[in-house]
């Protein structure tokens, strides 16, 4: 079949030349992405089924009261969170877990976050110290360490100068004294049984499992009572709705699939459980990187692979952390730009692992896939779209065939999303209504008609900023708050 | 440019296939959702009807014969919910109330139904049946539950391992340990809790668990060490100390150190001190925590030595030097 039908002008010649050189690679790229998505759907399905079967076997009440467990520190870095911090700490203290403490790091808040904590929990000076242990360094000057006067309340508050989320988390890690460490955002909500479920892989395999990551979902539109999600729902703004679908796909298929393949590349900073000794070995979070959670995951892989340690990073589909997603375009743009910038920084920092057999599946499968299908994806997507439109405009390609190709691409995008919805429905984790399901199906279609392209532009902006070396910043996340009682 | 295989027919076929799959998946999702909602709604309604009857049956003394007859004769979907409610209350009652409830379930023919379901081709049906038989704990089912630990489906063998806690004895403990030995993918927590339940209730089971410390399989040794830490007095401390010092497997050392945290005594200090030098972080942590669990006078010299080493992993857990006796 003649893909290019030329009319003979110089524009046609130019488009022809470009298409000639890009057609076959583009087709191969498209096929490779489709194969990768297919494998992840299959693996995600296997993982979610196994996870559901496990849930049937485990009696969580038994787990909560069983003497066999691992102690755990929940580290919460808080910057200007006075509106939510007291409730957030209370809900974490009340999580179902036999032995856990909470360490809040007040990262130089300019509001009264510390005062709220002091007032609510009757804080007094503590003997605990923030020690820069091993490879772990804490940059922010520590102004004080406090603890609840009531010894029955396992709460420690570290007050530091503002030094960023990663460094604040490191300060929390330095003061923690339990077997496992969980990093958790003050503005997120955990299901009551989330910790019990997330530690199961450690109980089964305490030496090999170094880290587990849980499921993250958008809390927007859900009803939250006393720090717990009691009713699931879809948010009203379309921007947030589209992100609900994105998160569903990313976690049910992406993380679950990669975990099943033994190459989990990212444990989200919003909810990850780590062995404390491993964190000290790798030096905790890299405070100079904006994608510090991805960087930490890669550091763990690197450390274990270099020492030929038998290790596992596991995604656990059942425990859920609910986080607020941006509802305004400006905030979402900053977030996506920052994420992509972080992705680039980490991939570049660990470029020595790429296609290096020493790093096994991470170097030979995971990293090439992240370079090609995560980092490069917005570039290929936008350039491909522009070329096809240009080719149609100048008549260099049969418009019907071009539209057919676009239809296939759109269909595969939607198929992956609705498969994620089917898997979730089969696992019976979501408590959605049929109306919400309808909205999600609509989102699966709508996201391909502008939203995906827009986020691709924002991601490219983030990459460009990183390449130009402009200063990274977290920016302000405008909180709209939960629908609470 | 010519791509001979890229025909319009191929493109249209792929296009139609992809969109047909999209529509089928959406349909499957909606059907699955509708089925779930319908089942849940119906179960909720039936549960609301069954719950007060079952509660009255369990709490009333003497039991109203009419109520007993109503519950005994309940059939169909409502009968299933009555069985479920009766099994649920079994978890929380003992003595005469429990015996009465079990007798009613036997009269309803529930155990026979469960035995049939335990032979189902579907793993989840078998697992549910074994779990319920474990709750009933009828002596006649001990062999059936023990055999289920060898089931090919991990979900069934896991449920059977837990159910065996209701049939404590050397044979049941052996079945659980065999499961570990076979490398089955059973949650460690399920295995350990089953063995704890058995070891608490039966001396023969405890003896079998103790023997497991010398098993050639590391997973068995680790589980037995963990269980003994929960069950015994300091009698097993020397054995656990030896395990910590001599066992070549880090997982077993970790379990032994964890057990010594609960049953350790002065004689275990040298082993624990050695444990704090392990190459494995979790072993070092557990060993230190076991030292910290001992009376401070006994552990002070060992703690001082650990402090001198300056291990960054252990430092946050160490008491301040001023808090150590003799400082």
Interface residues (C-beta under 8 A of the other chain):
Chain A: X1 X2 X3 X4 X16 X19 X20 X23 X53 X54 X56 X57 X58 X59 X62 X63 X66 X67 X68 X127 X128 X129 X131 X133 X134 X136 X174 X175 X176 X177 X179 X200 X203 X204 X205 X206 X207 X275 X276 X277 X278 X280 X281 X400 X401 X404 X405 X407 X408 X411 X412 X414 X415 X418 X419 X421 X422 X425 X426 X428 X432 X434 X437 X441
Chain B: X1 X2 X3 X4 X6 X7 X8 X11 X12 X14 X15 X18 X19 X21 X22 X25 X26 X28 X29 X30 X32 X33 X34 X36 X37 X124 X127 X154 X155 X158 X159 X162 X187 X188 X189 X190 X192 X193 X196 X226 X230 X250 X251 X254 X262 X280 X281 X282 X284 X285 X312 X313 X315 X316 X317 X320
